[in-house]
């Protein structure tokens, strides 16, 4: 498929190569939503929601929670609870062992003891 030149819109099943404008009522609704987004209460609500959406995304994509293994609301609810516990355990495990840089190698200690300089790329991945 070739891309169409310039901006285009789909109007009544036809592609027209011109700028599309929203109908007045949709434009006013959109403008009202944009002014509401400047409210501090809305921003707090959105911040909470964005955190929850990230968790749900992890649940669905990393743990295949879109479909249940079981039939019925009770068993599905138990599966969701256990999957949530597993996610929390993964998060706690990743916090328990922070990455500490390794100590100097024997060769690095040898260079330091003789006041020899290291190469600029040594242990920096460059």
C-alpha contacts under 8 A as a table, 3 or more apart, distances in Angstrom:
res1	aa1	res2	aa2	distance
4	X	7	X	7.72
4	X	8	X	7.37
4	X	17	X	7.78
5	X	8	X	8.00
5	X	17	X	7.51
6	X	17	X	6.74
6	X	18	X	7.77
7	X	17	X	5.99
7	X	18	X	5.92
7	X	19	X	6.04
8	X	15	X	6.58
8	X	16	X	5.57
8	X	17	X	4.28
8	X	18	X	5.19
8	X	19	X	6.15
8	X	20	X	7.20
9	X	15	X	5.64
9	X	16	X	5.68
9	X	17	X	6.74
9	X	18	X	6.91
9	X	19	X	7.00
9	X	20	X	5.88
10	X	13	X	6.04
10	X	14	X	5.59
10	X	15	X	4.63
10	X	16	X	6.54
11	X	14	X	5.34
11	X	15	X	6.30
11	X	16	X	7.14
22	X	26	X	6.03
22	X	27	X	5.59
23	X	26	X	5.46
23	X	27	X	6.12
24	X	27	X	5.03
24	X	28	X	6.10
25	X	28	X	5.20
25	X	29	X	6.17
26	X	29	X	4.98
26	X	30	X	6.06
27	X	30	X	5.07
27	X	31	X	6.10
28	X	31	X	5.04
28	X	32	X	6.06
29	X	32	X	5.10
29	X	33	X	6.21
30	X	33	X	5.08
30	X	34	X	6.26
31	X	34	X	5.11
31	X	35	X	6.41
32	X	35	X	5.23
32	X	36	X	6.21
33	X	36	X	5.00
33	X	37	X	6.27
34	X	37	X	5.16
34	X	38	X	7.10
35	X	38	X	5.55
35	X	39	X	7.56
36	X	39	X	5.59
36	X	42	X	7.04
37	X	40	X	7.96
37	X	42	X	5.92
37	X	43	X	6.62
38	X	42	X	7.34
38	X	43	X	7.25
39	X	42	X	5.33
39	X	43	X	6.44
40	X	43	X	5.01
40	X	44	X	6.27
41	X	44	X	5.18
41	X	45	X	6.30
42	X	45	X	5.10
42	X	46	X	6.06
43	X	46	X	4.99
43	X	47	X	6.04
44	X	47	X	5.10
44	X	48	X	6.37
45	X	48	X	5.27
45	X	49	X	6.20
46	X	49	X	4.94
46	X	50	X	6.01
47	X	50	X	5.20
47	X	51	X	6.46
48	X	51	X	5.34
48	X	52	X	6.45
49	X	52	X	5.11
49	X	53	X	6.07
50	X	53	X	5.04
50	X	54	X	6.34
51	X	54	X	5.31
51	X	55	X	6.61
52	X	55	X	5.14
52	X	56	X	6.23
53	X	56	X	5.00
53	X	57	X	6.02
54	X	57	X	5.02
54	X	58	X	6.27
55	X	58	X	5.08
55	X	59	X	6.17
56	X	59	X	4.89
56	X	60	X	6.12
57	X	60	X	5.21
57	X	61	X	5.89
57	X	62	X	7.93
58	X	61	X	5.32
58	X	62	X	5.29
58	X	63	X	7.10
59	X	62	X	5.80
59	X	63	X	5.25
59	X	64	X	6.88
59	X	65	X	5.90
59	X	83	X	7.74
59	X	84	X	7.75
59	X	87	X	7.84
60	X	63	X	5.73
60	X	64	X	5.05
60	X	65	X	4.60
60	X	66	X	5.45
61	X	64	X	5.61
61	X	65	X	7.40
63	X	83	X	7.51
64	X	67	X	6.76
65	X	68	X	6.41
65	X	80	X	7.56
68	X	71	X	7.38
68	X	76	X	6.03
68	X	79	X	7.53
69	X	76	X	7.52
70	X	75	X	5.99
70	X	76	X	5.95
71	X	75	X	6.67
71	X	76	X	6.85
72	X	75	X	5.73
72	X	76	X	6.20
73	X	76	X	5.10
73	X	77	X	5.90
74	X	77	X	5.07
74	X	78	X	6.29
75	X	78	X	5.06
75	X	79	X	6.23
76	X	79	X	5.00
76	X	80	X	6.25
77	X	80	X	5.09
77	X	81	X	6.22
78	X	81	X	5.06
78	X	82	X	6.14
79	X	82	X	5.20
79	X	83	X	6.04
80	X	83	X	5.06
80	X	84	X	6.07
81	X	84	X	5.09
81	X	85	X	6.28
82	X	85	X	5.02
82	X	86	X	6.22
83	X	86	X	4.97
83	X	87	X	6.25
84	X	87	X	5.08
84	X	88	X	6.25
85	X	88	X	5.10
85	X	89	X	6.17
86	X	89	X	5.07
86	X	90	X	6.21
87	X	90	X	5.09
87	X	91	X	6.28
88	X	91	X	5.06
88	X	92	X	6.15
89	X	92	X	5.05
89	X	93	X	6.00
90	X	93	X	5.11
90	X	94	X	6.23
91	X	94	X	5.20
91	X	95	X	6.42
92	X	95	X	5.15
92	X	96	X	6.16
93	X	96	X	5.12
93	X	97	X	6.88
94	X	97	X	6.01
94	X	98	X	7.11
95	X	98	X	5.99
104	X	108	X	5.82
104	X	109	X	6.34
105	X	108	X	5.15
105	X	109	X	6.29
106	X	109	X	5.12
106	X	110	X	6.12
107	X	110	X	4.93
107	X	111	X	6.28
108	X	111	X	5.11
108	X	112	X	6.19
108	X	118	X	7.78
109	X	112	X	5.01
109	X	113	X	6.05
110	X	113	X	5.20
110	X	114	X	6.51
111	X	114	X	5.39
111	X	115	X	6.12
111	X	116	X	4.94
111	X	117	X	6.82
111	X	118	X	7.25
112	X	115	X	4.96
112	X	116	X	6.00
112	X	117	X	7.47
113	X	116	X	7.74
118	X	122	X	6.35
119	X	122	X	5.32
120	X	124	X	7.95
121	X	124	X	5.41
121	X	125	X	6.33
121	X	126	X	4.87
122	X	125	X	7.18
122	X	126	X	7.62
